[in-house]
Amino acid sequence: MMPAFDFSALRSTLAIRDFAVFSAGNGVSLIGNWVQRVAVGWLTWELTHSAAWLGAVSMAEFLPVIFLAPLTGVMADRFDRRRIAVIGQIFATVQAAALAAFTLSGHITPVIILLLQIFSGLIQPLIQTARLVLVPTLVPRENVGQAVAVTSLIFNGARIVGPAVSGALIAAVGDGFAFVFNAVSYLFVIKALTSLRLAPHQRAAGREPSAFTGMWADFTQGWRYTFAHPTLKWVIPTVVTASVLTWPIGDLLAGIADKEFGRGVGALAILTSAQGIGAICGGLFLAQRRTSVGMDTIFLRCVMLNGVFMTAFALTKIFWLAVALYAVSGMFMVVGGAGSQTVIQALASEDMRGRALSIWYTLTRVGLAVGALGLGVFASLFGFTGTIAAAGLVTTGVAGLIWRRRARPSGS
């Protein structure tokens, strides 16, 4: 008989006032993000009927991260993380409002979507890096693992609710109101951030009079530290492989739903929500764990299994079986993604955590950008089935090789 999950640590984490306030506001905003994400994909598909365009629009959002996220990691270690996050959320509200205005006025084009997604990509490093580093400051160190798991649960709960709301809005009143919904949702997280009872930001001891002095040295030091670390040096390449080959498949779902299954926006919402349900299961598994010990092994296994189930998803032509397989792949995806983040949170030193997390964020987002465009182009040339199946198999193979190398005794 399997032992019952113990959620007492999760309950104690949610009882922390600042973390609960932040989680509530963040949850509403994330629902809005998923409403917009589905609407952007569907609107792009309606305008172009091109998998390559779907990949390009997704890449546009992630590409600026290559240049900005490493710098925002240094900023998160130097400046007030709450202020950085609030500024980023305000700009994100402007981006969503612009999408709404162009769409509702009938002037939206694929190029405008692309440009506004690039603008979103300029904003996201500010929001996400600050959030990644802010969350551990809201709870005691022994609750960090649960806090990361709760944040993942909220994200993936939004992945279930958001697509359903988006599908209903698109069907009832059109894509433009999905973007209005997202713009309004940002107000909730801005309110939550400004309500946190945080101590004033303190500049690190010995910092130069100008807080910007020496940023390049801090930046390079963070990369050296991360890739010299005995665990992080292989965690990062593994998670990057998944971010290139399997994580971006969600950005192709509009084409898969319409072309492979012939079911339109309803199937897009179902598949996106199914992945969210699987991700919730993965998040619950992480949330009930009291320690991060062994998470590096769990993370690696889940990356392998994510590739296996994604390959199976690609090969089936039975819609509801595909939904089930996609849900299971979502479970392994979130344990792999959030698990890798937990490993970094637990093992990186306090003065390096912001930079280590920004490297994780940078490389995974670069992977998503490259992967979304590459998978979109290959799907346009060779079809969705072969492209996704190959991506899943390669992910499993790379993770398996890293597993063998990691387990090999020193000197062998």
C-alpha positions as MATLAB code, in Angstrom:
seq = 'MMPAFDFSALRSTLAIRDFAVFSAGNGVSLIGNWVQRVAVGWLTWELTHSAAWLGAVSMAEFLPVIFLAPLTGVMADRFDRRRIAVIGQIFATVQAAALAAFTLSGHITPVIILLLQIFSGLIQPLIQTARLVLVPTLVPRENVGQAVAVTSLIFNGARIVGPAVSGALIAAVGDGFAFVFNAVSYLFVIKALTSLRLAPHQRAAGREPSAFTGMWADFTQGWRYTFAHPTLKWVIPTVVTASVLTWPIGDLLAGIADKEFGRGVGALAILTSAQGIGAICGGLFLAQRRTSVGMDTIFLRCVMLNGVFMTAFALTKIFWLAVALYAVSGMFMVVGGAGSQTVIQALASEDMRGRALSIWYTLTRVGLAVGALGLGVFASLFGFTGTIAAAGLVTTGVAGLIWRRRARPSGS';
ca = [
       0.000    0.000    0.000;
       1.403    3.396   -0.999;
       1.933    5.906    1.840;
      -0.388    8.911    1.969;
       1.041   12.240    0.901;
       1.835   14.606    3.777;
       0.799   18.181    2.982;
       1.484   19.682    6.412;
       4.601   21.498    5.131;
       2.534   22.876    2.246;
      -0.123   24.181    4.642;
       2.488   25.863    6.815;
       3.982   27.572    3.754;
       0.614   28.903    2.618;
      -0.014   30.241    6.135;
       2.830   32.761    5.670;
       1.066   36.076    5.024;
       3.322   37.645    2.393;
       3.653   34.435    0.421;
      -0.129   33.913    0.459;
      -0.774   37.505   -0.706;
       1.774   37.211   -3.510;
       0.439   33.796   -4.569;
      -3.149   35.066   -4.812;
      -2.270   38.046   -6.994;
       0.152   36.009   -9.072;
      -2.513   33.341   -9.625;
      -5.015   35.795  -11.123;
      -2.337   37.286  -13.355;
      -1.186   33.859  -14.546;
      -4.734   32.947  -15.556;
      -4.720   36.099  -17.664;
      -1.352   35.130  -19.144;
      -2.718   31.765  -20.264;
      -5.864   33.390  -21.652;
      -3.630   35.612  -23.790;
      -1.188   32.831  -24.691;
      -3.942   30.658  -26.171;
      -5.517   33.654  -27.932;
      -2.187   34.714  -29.486;
      -1.596   31.197  -30.811;
      -5.101   30.845  -32.208;
      -5.152   34.335  -33.752;
      -1.767   33.692  -35.401;
      -3.038   30.385  -36.803;
      -6.236   32.033  -38.081;
      -4.242   34.742  -39.844;
      -1.518   32.526  -41.352;
      -2.350   28.771  -41.100;
       1.428   28.310  -40.796;
       3.310   26.257  -38.206;
       6.414   28.315  -38.994;
       4.543   31.508  -38.057;
       3.415   29.893  -34.794;
       7.054   29.118  -34.027;
       8.226   32.599  -35.048;
       5.665   34.334  -32.822;
       6.694   32.167  -29.890;
      10.389   32.757  -30.595;
       9.819   36.507  -30.716;
       8.698   36.513  -27.091;
      11.644   34.461  -25.869;
      14.497   35.798  -28.035;
      15.190   39.046  -26.085;
      15.808   36.917  -23.007;
      19.179   35.917  -24.490;
      20.455   39.438  -23.925;
      18.446   40.657  -20.953;
      17.940   37.829  -18.452;
      21.624   37.550  -17.426;
      21.635   41.273  -16.647;
      18.328   41.109  -14.770;
      19.839   38.324  -12.654;
      22.629   40.684  -11.586;
      20.017   43.404  -10.988;
      17.964   41.041   -8.826;
      21.022   40.472   -6.613;
      21.655   44.238   -6.376;
      18.349   46.123   -6.440;
      14.869   46.025   -4.913;
      13.285   42.904   -6.408;
       9.728   44.027   -5.718;
      10.232   47.327   -7.544;
      11.724   45.506  -10.548;
       8.718   43.147  -10.665;
       6.169   45.989  -10.405;
       7.810   47.945  -13.249;
       7.781   44.814  -15.409;
       4.085   44.150  -14.679;
       3.132   47.724  -15.642;
       4.826   47.358  -19.036;
       3.166   43.947  -19.510;
      -0.221   45.607  -18.948;
       0.594   48.068  -21.736;
       1.526   45.189  -24.088;
      -1.743   43.327  -23.452;
      -3.759   46.522  -23.899;
      -2.017   47.185  -27.245;
      -2.859   43.681  -28.475;
      -6.479   44.258  -27.460;
      -6.646   47.647  -29.202;
      -5.216   46.384  -32.515;
      -7.400   43.276  -32.503;
     -10.679   44.974  -31.563;
     -10.081   47.732  -34.140;
      -9.499   45.155  -36.896;
      -5.939   46.290  -37.614;
      -4.093   43.270  -36.214;
      -1.611   41.506  -38.526;
       0.955   38.723  -38.004;
       3.744   41.339  -38.085;
       2.072   43.409  -35.338;
       1.665   40.261  -33.227;
       5.345   39.486  -33.798;
       6.444   42.991  -32.756;
       4.268   43.008  -29.645;
       5.614   39.581  -28.684;
       9.148   40.966  -28.992;
       8.073   43.790  -26.656;
       6.737   41.149  -24.256;
      10.098   39.398  -24.454;
      11.828   42.601  -23.374;
       9.587   42.756  -20.291;
       9.508   39.135  -19.137;
      13.106   38.931  -17.836;
      12.312   41.805  -15.452;
       9.195   40.045  -14.189;
      10.388   36.459  -14.055;
      13.901   36.884  -12.663;
      12.641   39.210   -9.923;
       9.828   36.754   -9.128;
      12.161   33.748   -9.018;
      14.443   35.480   -6.548;
      11.610   37.184   -4.621;
       9.734   33.980   -3.728;
      12.494   32.525   -1.465;
      12.620   35.821    0.464;
       8.947   35.482    1.416;
       9.398   32.221    3.352;
      11.949   30.661    5.729;
      14.709   28.675    4.016;
      13.201   25.338    5.111;
       9.999   26.238    3.203;
      11.671   27.216   -0.069;
      11.003   23.840   -1.746;
       7.298   24.033   -0.909;
       7.154   27.677   -2.043;
       8.615   26.739   -5.434;
       6.139   23.840   -5.668;
       3.184   26.076   -4.758;
       4.264   28.611   -7.386;
       4.418   25.776   -9.915;
       0.966   24.550   -8.837;
      -0.492   28.013   -9.299;
       1.130   28.329  -12.716;
      -0.262   24.993  -13.836;
      -3.658   25.600  -12.252;
      -3.767   28.718  -14.415;
      -2.800   26.498  -17.351;
      -6.092   24.625  -16.801;
      -8.369   27.592  -16.097;
      -6.824   30.055  -18.555;
      -7.305   28.043  -21.777;
     -10.912   27.237  -20.833;
     -11.618   30.926  -20.242;
      -9.771   31.840  -23.440;
     -11.690   29.314  -25.537;
     -14.998   30.604  -24.161;
     -14.052   34.253  -24.741;
     -12.809   33.613  -28.294;
     -15.959   31.669  -29.177;
     -18.318   34.226  -27.587;
     -16.793   37.642  -28.233;
     -13.503   37.170  -30.109;
      -9.750   37.239  -29.474;
      -9.615   40.919  -28.548;
     -11.468   40.452  -25.276;
      -9.025   37.714  -24.262;
      -6.305   40.367  -24.385;
      -8.493   42.781  -22.381;
      -8.882   40.060  -19.742;
      -5.105   39.709  -19.445;
      -4.530   43.457  -19.185;
      -6.973   43.676  -16.259;
      -5.459   40.611  -14.555;
      -2.093   42.367  -14.170;
      -3.666   44.847  -11.762;
      -4.123   42.061   -9.213;
      -0.452   41.063   -9.076;
       0.647   44.715   -8.981;
      -1.633   45.226   -5.968;
      -0.244   42.068   -4.320;
       3.366   43.141   -4.852;
       2.766   46.589   -3.368;
       1.030   44.988   -0.350;
       4.001   42.840    0.702;
       5.491   43.671    4.103;
       9.114   43.489    3.079;
      12.106   45.060    4.762;
      13.735   47.870    2.751;
      16.215   46.581    0.200;
      19.762   46.528    1.535;
      22.711   46.830   -0.827;
      25.262   44.075   -0.287;
      28.166   44.978    2.008;
      31.196   46.301    0.168;
      29.161   47.318   -2.904;
      30.614   50.244   -4.822;
      28.964   53.683   -4.535;
      27.374   53.177   -7.958;
      25.197   50.088   -7.864;
      25.881   49.552  -11.582;
      29.670   49.392  -11.158;
      31.155   45.966  -11.761;
      28.012   44.404  -13.266;
      30.020   42.629  -15.979;
      32.305   41.096  -13.368;
      29.281   39.910  -11.371;
      27.724   38.522  -14.556;
      30.785   36.468  -15.558;
      31.314   35.340  -11.974;
      27.779   33.909  -11.950;
      28.406   31.850  -15.082;
      31.732   30.546  -13.776;
      30.147   29.579  -10.478;
      27.185   27.792  -12.072;
      29.176   25.703  -14.538;
      31.861   24.813  -12.003;
      29.254   23.562   -9.522;
      29.299   19.734   -9.335;
      25.506   19.410   -9.731;
      24.375   22.554  -11.517;
      26.861   21.985  -14.345;
      24.790   19.020  -15.595;
      21.329   20.126  -14.403;
      21.447   23.158  -16.706;
      22.318   21.275  -19.956;
      19.637   18.670  -19.235;
      16.875   21.189  -18.698;
      18.021   23.169  -21.755;
      17.623   20.041  -23.898;
      14.017   19.694  -22.752;
      13.373   23.409  -23.271;
      14.528   23.142  -26.895;
      12.832   19.898  -27.885;
       9.702   19.174  -25.813;
       8.607   22.264  -23.895;
       7.921   24.389  -27.043;
       5.488   21.807  -28.439;
       2.710   23.637  -26.588;
       3.262   26.586  -28.939;
       2.338   24.366  -31.901;
      -0.928   23.105  -30.390;
      -3.129   25.407  -32.464;
      -1.855   23.722  -35.626;
      -1.973   20.226  -34.092;
      -5.557   20.704  -32.871;
      -6.758   21.977  -36.232;
      -4.644   20.056  -38.748;
      -4.015   16.715  -37.018;
      -7.367   16.322  -35.245;
      -9.619   18.745  -37.153;
     -11.259   20.038  -33.979;
     -10.435   23.763  -33.912;
     -10.091   26.047  -30.897;
     -12.023   23.653  -28.635;
      -9.351   20.984  -29.056;
      -6.638   23.588  -28.467;
      -8.239   24.493  -25.122;
      -8.694   20.816  -24.167;
      -5.081   19.875  -24.947;
      -3.673   22.915  -23.131;
      -5.848   22.235  -20.090;
      -4.936   18.523  -20.147;
      -1.280   19.397  -19.896;
      -2.191   21.670  -17.017;
      -3.991   18.835  -15.204;
      -0.930   16.624  -15.549;
       1.238   19.495  -14.381;
      -0.961   19.950  -11.293;
      -0.331   16.296  -10.421;
       3.402   16.883  -10.784;
       3.163   20.014   -8.668;
       1.298   18.161   -5.907;
       4.032   15.537   -5.879;
       6.631   18.267   -5.424;
       4.566   20.163   -2.831;
       4.294   17.227   -0.438;
       8.060   16.653   -0.392;
       9.677   17.990    2.781;
      13.221   18.055    1.424;
      15.073   18.716   -1.812;
      17.336   15.700   -1.188;
      17.212   13.411   -4.225;
      15.525   16.036   -6.411;
      18.411   15.984   -8.891;
      17.727   12.303   -9.610;
      13.953   12.782   -9.810;
      14.421   15.701  -12.176;
      16.590   13.676  -14.565;
      14.189   10.727  -14.647;
      11.259   13.029  -15.375;
      13.019   14.655  -18.329;
      13.509   11.181  -19.824;
       9.881   10.195  -19.246;
       8.612   13.494  -20.643;
      10.372   12.639  -23.900;
       8.857    9.131  -23.947;
       5.277   10.318  -23.481;
       5.685   13.204  -25.914;
       6.763   10.708  -28.576;
       3.698    8.580  -27.843;
       1.494   11.698  -28.045;
       2.889   12.487  -31.482;
       2.256    9.012  -32.852;
      -1.356    8.476  -31.769;
      -4.240    9.604  -33.988;
      -6.949    8.990  -31.373;
      -7.806   12.390  -29.930;
      -8.734   11.413  -26.360;
      -5.737    9.085  -26.093;
      -3.584   11.992  -27.253;
      -5.183   14.147  -24.538;
      -4.289   11.546  -21.880;
      -0.717   11.148  -23.126;
      -0.251   14.907  -23.266;
      -1.482   15.187  -19.677;
       1.056   12.605  -18.478;
       3.830   14.335  -20.402;
       2.765   17.557  -18.674;
       3.193   15.913  -15.281;
       6.764   14.876  -16.067;
       7.480   18.246  -17.670;
       6.571   20.223  -14.556;
       8.484   17.930  -12.193;
      11.479   18.283  -14.493;
      11.182   22.058  -14.833;
      10.237   22.951  -11.254;
      12.538   20.219   -9.938;
      15.539   21.751  -11.701;
      14.622   25.146  -10.241;
      14.328   23.612   -6.755;
      17.800   22.073   -7.103;
      19.255   25.486   -7.954;
      17.343   27.208   -5.133;
      18.629   24.620   -2.658;
      22.253   24.328   -3.789;
      23.235   27.803   -4.986;
      24.844   30.033   -2.359;
      22.843   33.031   -1.150;
      24.989   35.602   -2.944;
      24.874   33.629   -6.216;
      21.246   32.505   -6.268;
      19.941   35.388   -8.390;
      22.630   34.872  -11.008;
      22.287   31.075  -11.043;
      18.512   31.368  -11.450;
      18.905   33.976  -14.187;
      21.192   31.567  -16.062;
      18.534   28.827  -15.685;
      15.884   31.280  -16.886;
      18.032   32.631  -19.735;
      19.012   29.267  -21.173;
      15.571   27.685  -20.840;
      13.971   30.697  -22.524;
      16.586   30.687  -25.266;
      15.802   26.996  -25.662;
      12.108   27.768  -25.976;
      12.815   30.454  -28.592;
      15.109   28.282  -30.701;
      12.943   25.217  -30.202;
       9.662   26.947  -31.085;
      11.016   28.283  -34.370;
      12.930   25.108  -35.227;
      10.029   22.776  -34.448;
       7.645   25.079  -36.329;
       9.842   25.063  -39.439;
      10.361   21.291  -39.305;
       6.627   20.747  -38.773;
       5.892   22.896  -41.843;
       8.337   20.836  -43.912;
       7.824   17.314  -42.548;
       4.572   17.400  -40.598;
       3.756   17.538  -36.898;
       3.931   13.793  -36.252;
       7.516   13.075  -37.276;
       8.848   16.335  -35.863;
       7.364   15.894  -32.383;
       8.173   12.174  -32.197;
      11.821   12.859  -33.075;
      12.006   15.678  -30.500;
      10.722   13.352  -27.773;
      13.156   10.574  -28.652;
      16.167   12.892  -28.741;
      15.199   14.392  -25.357;
      15.031   10.942  -23.793;
      18.331    9.929  -25.380;
      20.234   13.022  -24.219;
      18.888   12.751  -20.662;
      19.792    9.064  -20.644;
      23.371    9.816  -21.698;
      23.683   12.441  -18.953;
      22.279    9.893  -16.476;
      24.959    7.357  -17.449;
      27.768    9.912  -17.317;
      26.579   11.212  -13.943;
      26.382    7.702  -12.498;
      29.814    6.661  -13.833;
      32.443    6.340  -11.109;
      35.183    8.955  -11.116;
      38.113    8.041  -13.380;
      36.192    5.423  -15.403;
];
